[in-house]
Amino acid sequence: MASILLPGHVVRFVPPGSDEPAPSTLPIVRPLRRSARVIIAVLLVAAAVVAAGSIFLLWTEPTPGVWFSLLFTVMITGLVTALVLAYIGAVRDGRARAEARDLWSRAPKRAVEHARVIAREVSTQEDGQVGSFEVTVLMDGGNEVRGRWSLPTASSRAILQSQVPVIGQRVRVWRLAAGSGDGAHVIDVVDPSAAYPAS
């Protein structure tokens, strides 16, 4: 049975034939900074105030009917609620990523295990390029783990479908020492479209 996918379960690309050591820092997107969280929270409060004012006007000013006021009240409330829930989710996810990074950097050592890809899910952008993907791998010891690769930044170049790891591809999994928890691991994959070095 595969592990639950957590923010610290990540995939990184390594060159073909590479014997790179475990990354010293977990390769994940940094969480929102405190200043960014405060700015977004202030904007959300402002949006809620504007929404409340708009709803007040809908019910105190002449409108085509009660249905009109009710419809737009539901729409405005739903929009603000969705923005607030998205913000709360982003803050929680950022906190989990920060904890995983800290756990990884404090770990005394990391162990490597070999595995193969047994499942994958790809998320594409509007232009058909890959913005993120998830893989499930079966370790030689019989356990399954999952990991996700995402664009490092919004301005990063997306990858092509042909660069996503294929089913059956051999990979390496870096895990924390026993007893450190399952909050972080790194799955090293190779771009299957890349040329392998001559032997």
Secondary structure, 3 states (H helix, E strand, C coil): CECCCCCCEEEEECCCCCCCCCCCCCCCCCCCCHHHHHHHHHHHHHHHHHHHHHHHHHHHCCCCCHHHHHHHHHHHHHHHHHHHHHHHHHHHHHHHHHHHHHHHHHCCCEEEEEEEEEEEEEEECCCCCEEEEEEEEEECCCCEEEEEEECCCCCCCCECHHHCCCCCCEEEEEEECCCCCCCCEEEEECCCCCCCCCC
